[in-house]
Amino acid sequence: MSEFEGRGRGGRSGDKDKDDKKGGAKRTFFRRRRLCKFCVEKIDYIGYRDVKLLAPFIPERGKIQPRRISGVCATHQRALQVAIKRARQIALVPYVTD
């Protein structure tokens, strides 16, 4: 018995052997890479007054969606964040919902 065997290390070492014994092929999960909506549509300026453009990036709780969920590139995420915060200041977008 090795030093790390049986310590609950995620069970990854044993899974491979079990699948090979059954004869089934391993499935790999392929996740398609999300493209930035603003890059695809070639939108340079994200305006704080365009609430219809900002709304999909603010869920019902009122938080700003992170990049990994929204699929926006880093440059546009920063611009989107500034636009949402400015729209909140002049009450176009709520800070939180009830």
C-alpha positions as CSV (number, residue, x, y, z in Angstrom):
1,M,0.0,0.0,0.0
2,S,1.4,3.4,-1.0
3,E,1.6,6.5,1.1
4,F,-1.5,8.2,-0.4
5,E,-3.7,5.2,-1.0
6,G,-7.0,5.2,0.8
7,R,-6.8,8.8,1.9
8,G,-9.8,10.0,-0.1
9,R,-7.9,11.7,-2.8
10,G,-10.9,12.1,-5.1
11,G,-11.1,8.5,-6.3
12,R,-9.5,9.3,-9.6
13,S,-6.9,6.6,-9.7
14,G,-9.4,3.8,-9.3
15,D,-12.0,5.1,-11.8
16,K,-9.8,4.4,-14.8
17,D,-9.3,0.7,-14.0
18,K,-13.1,0.2,-13.4
19,D,-14.0,1.7,-16.8
20,D,-11.4,-0.5,-18.6
21,K,-12.8,-3.7,-17.0
22,K,-16.3,-2.9,-18.1
23,G,-15.1,-2.4,-21.7
24,G,-16.9,0.9,-22.1
25,A,-15.2,3.8,-23.8
26,K,-14.4,6.9,-21.7
27,R,-16.5,9.9,-22.7
28,T,-14.9,13.3,-22.8
29,F,-17.1,16.3,-22.2
30,F,-16.6,18.9,-24.9
31,R,-17.6,22.4,-24.0
32,R,-17.8,24.8,-26.8
33,R,-15.9,28.0,-26.2
34,R,-18.1,31.1,-25.8
35,L,-17.5,34.0,-28.0
36,C,-17.7,37.6,-26.8
37,K,-21.0,39.1,-27.9
38,F,-19.5,42.5,-28.3
39,C,-16.5,41.2,-30.4
40,V,-18.8,39.2,-32.7
41,E,-21.2,42.1,-33.3
42,K,-18.2,44.6,-33.4
43,I,-19.6,46.9,-30.7
44,D,-16.9,49.3,-29.6
45,Y,-18.7,51.5,-27.1
46,I,-21.0,50.1,-24.4
47,G,-23.2,52.9,-23.3
48,Y,-24.7,53.2,-19.9
49,R,-28.0,54.5,-21.2
50,D,-28.6,51.4,-23.3
51,V,-30.5,49.3,-20.7
52,K,-31.6,46.7,-23.2
53,L,-27.9,45.9,-24.0
54,L,-27.0,45.8,-20.3
55,A,-30.0,43.8,-19.0
56,P,-28.8,40.3,-20.1
57,F,-25.6,40.7,-18.0
58,I,-27.5,41.5,-14.8
59,P,-29.5,38.6,-13.4
60,E,-32.6,39.0,-11.3
61,R,-30.6,39.5,-8.1
62,G,-29.0,42.6,-9.6
63,K,-25.4,41.4,-9.5
64,I,-23.0,41.8,-12.5
65,Q,-22.4,38.4,-14.1
66,P,-18.8,37.2,-14.1
67,R,-16.8,36.7,-17.3
68,R,-16.8,32.9,-17.1
69,I,-20.6,32.8,-17.1
70,S,-21.4,35.7,-19.5
71,G,-18.7,34.7,-22.0
72,V,-17.5,38.3,-22.5
73,C,-13.8,39.0,-23.2
74,A,-11.8,40.9,-20.5
75,T,-11.8,44.2,-22.4
76,H,-15.5,44.3,-22.8
77,Q,-16.2,43.0,-19.3
78,R,-14.4,46.0,-17.9
79,A,-16.3,48.4,-20.1
80,L,-19.6,46.5,-19.3
81,Q,-18.8,46.8,-15.5
82,V,-18.3,50.6,-15.8
83,A,-21.5,51.0,-17.9
84,I,-23.6,49.0,-15.4
85,K,-22.2,51.0,-12.4
86,R,-23.0,54.3,-14.2
87,A,-26.5,53.2,-15.1
88,R,-27.1,52.2,-11.4
89,Q,-26.0,55.7,-10.3
90,I,-28.6,57.4,-12.4
91,A,-31.2,54.8,-11.5
92,L,-31.6,53.2,-14.9
93,V,-30.6,49.8,-13.5
94,P,-31.4,48.7,-9.9
95,Y,-28.7,47.9,-7.4
96,V,-30.7,45.0,-5.9
97,T,-34.2,43.6,-6.3
98,D,-36.7,43.1,-3.5
